[in-house]
Amino acid sequence: MVLTVLAMIDLVLVGSLIVMVMFSGYENFVSRIDGADTDQLGWLGKLDAGTLKLKVAASIVAISSIHLLRIFMEAQKVPNDKILWYVVLHLTFVISAVLLGVLDRLAFAAHREH
């Protein structure tokens, strides 16, 4: 049951990532979405390219974490060398996301405050 719940969480994260990229891409490159008549999403209109990049990186890390947890739940069936490679890959995603955040903060934080 735990593995089924993890799979569902994984699908929800991927789905929300796709929706976020679709709306942000449309709003950044095509046209502004006019949501004056309806309840507008809080993040809509506030996602620039840098913020979207960080959200995508954080979502990839979350998806990788869930996948790694699923691997650990079935650790007896998976060879140790494969588990090592899964951990290395996950740590690569984590380090990349942290470096993206640091670089974004150094380069563009002053521009977003205005």
Rosetta constraint file for C-alpha pairs under 8 A:
AtomPair CA 1 CA 5 HARMONIC 6.31 0.50
AtomPair CA 2 CA 6 HARMONIC 6.18 0.50
AtomPair CA 3 CA 7 HARMONIC 6.12 0.50
AtomPair CA 3 CA 70 HARMONIC 6.40 0.50
AtomPair CA 3 CA 73 HARMONIC 7.87 0.50
AtomPair CA 4 CA 8 HARMONIC 6.25 0.50
AtomPair CA 5 CA 9 HARMONIC 6.19 0.50
AtomPair CA 6 CA 10 HARMONIC 6.07 0.50
AtomPair CA 6 CA 66 HARMONIC 6.48 0.50
AtomPair CA 6 CA 70 HARMONIC 7.22 0.50
AtomPair CA 7 CA 11 HARMONIC 6.26 0.50
AtomPair CA 8 CA 12 HARMONIC 6.23 0.50
AtomPair CA 9 CA 13 HARMONIC 6.18 0.50
AtomPair CA 10 CA 14 HARMONIC 6.29 0.50
AtomPair CA 10 CA 63 HARMONIC 5.88 0.50
AtomPair CA 10 CA 66 HARMONIC 6.65 0.50
AtomPair CA 10 CA 67 HARMONIC 7.84 0.50
AtomPair CA 11 CA 15 HARMONIC 6.04 0.50
AtomPair CA 12 CA 16 HARMONIC 6.05 0.50
AtomPair CA 13 CA 17 HARMONIC 6.08 0.50
AtomPair CA 13 CA 59 HARMONIC 6.87 0.50
AtomPair CA 13 CA 62 HARMONIC 7.92 0.50
AtomPair CA 13 CA 63 HARMONIC 6.86 0.50
AtomPair CA 14 CA 18 HARMONIC 6.26 0.50
AtomPair CA 14 CA 59 HARMONIC 7.81 0.50
AtomPair CA 14 CA 63 HARMONIC 7.55 0.50
AtomPair CA 15 CA 19 HARMONIC 6.29 0.50
AtomPair CA 16 CA 20 HARMONIC 6.02 0.50
AtomPair CA 17 CA 21 HARMONIC 6.17 0.50
AtomPair CA 17 CA 56 HARMONIC 6.80 0.50
AtomPair CA 17 CA 59 HARMONIC 6.88 0.50
AtomPair CA 18 CA 22 HARMONIC 6.10 0.50
AtomPair CA 19 CA 23 HARMONIC 6.17 0.50
AtomPair CA 20 CA 24 HARMONIC 5.98 0.50
AtomPair CA 21 CA 25 HARMONIC 5.74 0.50
AtomPair CA 21 CA 52 HARMONIC 7.38 0.50
AtomPair CA 22 CA 26 HARMONIC 6.08 0.50
AtomPair CA 23 CA 27 HARMONIC 6.09 0.50
AtomPair CA 23 CA 44 HARMONIC 7.52 0.50
AtomPair CA 24 CA 28 HARMONIC 5.89 0.50
AtomPair CA 24 CA 44 HARMONIC 7.21 0.50
AtomPair CA 24 CA 45 HARMONIC 7.58 0.50
AtomPair CA 24 CA 47 HARMONIC 6.22 0.50
AtomPair CA 24 CA 48 HARMONIC 7.55 0.50
AtomPair CA 24 CA 52 HARMONIC 7.55 0.50
AtomPair CA 25 CA 29 HARMONIC 5.79 0.50
AtomPair CA 25 CA 30 HARMONIC 7.57 0.50
AtomPair CA 26 CA 30 HARMONIC 5.10 0.50
AtomPair CA 26 CA 31 HARMONIC 6.36 0.50
AtomPair CA 26 CA 32 HARMONIC 7.65 0.50
AtomPair CA 27 CA 31 HARMONIC 5.12 0.50
AtomPair CA 27 CA 32 HARMONIC 4.85 0.50
AtomPair CA 27 CA 33 HARMONIC 6.26 0.50
AtomPair CA 27 CA 45 HARMONIC 7.05 0.50
AtomPair CA 28 CA 32 HARMONIC 7.46 0.50
AtomPair CA 28 CA 48 HARMONIC 7.08 0.50
AtomPair CA 28 CA 49 HARMONIC 7.95 0.50
AtomPair CA 32 CA 45 HARMONIC 7.65 0.50
AtomPair CA 35 CA 39 HARMONIC 6.78 0.50
AtomPair CA 35 CA 40 HARMONIC 5.45 0.50
AtomPair CA 36 CA 40 HARMONIC 7.35 0.50
AtomPair CA 40 CA 44 HARMONIC 7.14 0.50
AtomPair CA 43 CA 47 HARMONIC 6.57 0.50
AtomPair CA 47 CA 51 HARMONIC 5.56 0.50
AtomPair CA 47 CA 52 HARMONIC 5.72 0.50
AtomPair CA 48 CA 52 HARMONIC 6.07 0.50
AtomPair CA 49 CA 53 HARMONIC 6.09 0.50
AtomPair CA 50 CA 54 HARMONIC 6.40 0.50
AtomPair CA 50 CA 104 HARMONIC 6.75 0.50
AtomPair CA 50 CA 108 HARMONIC 7.97 0.50
AtomPair CA 51 CA 55 HARMONIC 6.22 0.50
AtomPair CA 52 CA 56 HARMONIC 6.05 0.50
AtomPair CA 53 CA 57 HARMONIC 6.18 0.50
AtomPair CA 54 CA 58 HARMONIC 6.10 0.50
AtomPair CA 54 CA 97 HARMONIC 7.01 0.50
AtomPair CA 54 CA 100 HARMONIC 6.81 0.50
AtomPair CA 54 CA 101 HARMONIC 6.43 0.50
AtomPair CA 55 CA 59 HARMONIC 6.07 0.50
AtomPair CA 56 CA 60 HARMONIC 6.13 0.50
AtomPair CA 57 CA 61 HARMONIC 6.26 0.50
AtomPair CA 57 CA 93 HARMONIC 7.69 0.50
AtomPair CA 57 CA 96 HARMONIC 7.84 0.50
AtomPair CA 57 CA 97 HARMONIC 5.28 0.50
AtomPair CA 58 CA 62 HARMONIC 6.21 0.50
AtomPair CA 58 CA 97 HARMONIC 6.46 0.50
AtomPair CA 59 CA 63 HARMONIC 6.09 0.50
AtomPair CA 60 CA 64 HARMONIC 6.00 0.50
AtomPair CA 60 CA 93 HARMONIC 7.29 0.50
AtomPair CA 61 CA 65 HARMONIC 6.02 0.50
AtomPair CA 61 CA 90 HARMONIC 7.12 0.50
AtomPair CA 61 CA 93 HARMONIC 5.84 0.50
AtomPair CA 61 CA 94 HARMONIC 5.94 0.50
AtomPair CA 61 CA 97 HARMONIC 7.51 0.50
AtomPair CA 62 CA 66 HARMONIC 6.30 0.50
AtomPair CA 63 CA 67 HARMONIC 6.23 0.50
AtomPair CA 64 CA 68 HARMONIC 6.03 0.50
AtomPair CA 64 CA 90 HARMONIC 5.95 0.50
AtomPair CA 64 CA 93 HARMONIC 7.83 0.50
AtomPair CA 65 CA 69 HARMONIC 6.09 0.50
AtomPair CA 65 CA 90 HARMONIC 7.00 0.50
AtomPair CA 66 CA 70 HARMONIC 6.23 0.50
AtomPair CA 67 CA 71 HARMONIC 6.32 0.50
AtomPair CA 68 CA 72 HARMONIC 6.20 0.50
AtomPair CA 68 CA 86 HARMONIC 6.69 0.50
AtomPair CA 68 CA 87 HARMONIC 7.19 0.50
AtomPair CA 68 CA 90 HARMONIC 7.54 0.50
AtomPair CA 69 CA 73 HARMONIC 6.17 0.50
AtomPair CA 70 CA 74 HARMONIC 6.58 0.50
AtomPair CA 71 CA 75 HARMONIC 5.92 0.50
AtomPair CA 71 CA 78 HARMONIC 7.41 0.50
AtomPair CA 71 CA 83 HARMONIC 7.35 0.50
AtomPair CA 72 CA 83 HARMONIC 7.95 0.50
AtomPair CA 74 CA 78 HARMONIC 6.71 0.50
AtomPair CA 75 CA 79 HARMONIC 7.65 0.50
AtomPair CA 75 CA 83 HARMONIC 7.77 0.50
AtomPair CA 78 CA 82 HARMONIC 6.76 0.50
AtomPair CA 78 CA 83 HARMONIC 6.84 0.50
AtomPair CA 79 CA 83 HARMONIC 6.54 0.50
AtomPair CA 80 CA 84 HARMONIC 6.22 0.50
AtomPair CA 81 CA 85 HARMONIC 6.38 0.50
AtomPair CA 82 CA 86 HARMONIC 6.21 0.50
AtomPair CA 83 CA 87 HARMONIC 6.23 0.50
AtomPair CA 84 CA 88 HARMONIC 6.17 0.50
AtomPair CA 85 CA 89 HARMONIC 6.03 0.50
AtomPair CA 86 CA 90 HARMONIC 6.12 0.50
AtomPair CA 87 CA 91 HARMONIC 6.08 0.50
AtomPair CA 88 CA 92 HARMONIC 6.14 0.50
AtomPair CA 89 CA 93 HARMONIC 6.43 0.50
AtomPair CA 90 CA 94 HARMONIC 6.28 0.50
AtomPair CA 91 CA 95 HARMONIC 6.03 0.50
AtomPair CA 92 CA 96 HARMONIC 6.02 0.50
AtomPair CA 93 CA 97 HARMONIC 6.12 0.50
AtomPair CA 94 CA 98 HARMONIC 6.22 0.50
AtomPair CA 95 CA 99 HARMONIC 6.09 0.50
AtomPair CA 96 CA 100 HARMONIC 6.06 0.50
AtomPair CA 97 CA 101 HARMONIC 6.22 0.50
AtomPair CA 98 CA 102 HARMONIC 6.23 0.50
AtomPair CA 99 CA 103 HARMONIC 6.02 0.50
AtomPair CA 100 CA 104 HARMONIC 5.95 0.50
AtomPair CA 101 CA 105 HARMONIC 6.07 0.50
AtomPair CA 102 CA 106 HARMONIC 6.15 0.50
AtomPair CA 103 CA 107 HARMONIC 5.99 0.50
AtomPair CA 104 CA 108 HARMONIC 5.50 0.50
AtomPair CA 104 CA 109 HARMONIC 6.78 0.50
AtomPair CA 105 CA 109 HARMONIC 4.88 0.50
AtomPair CA 108 CA 112 HARMONIC 6.61 0.50
AtomPair CA 109 CA 113 HARMONIC 6.73 0.50
AtomPair CA 110 CA 114 HARMONIC 7.33 0.50
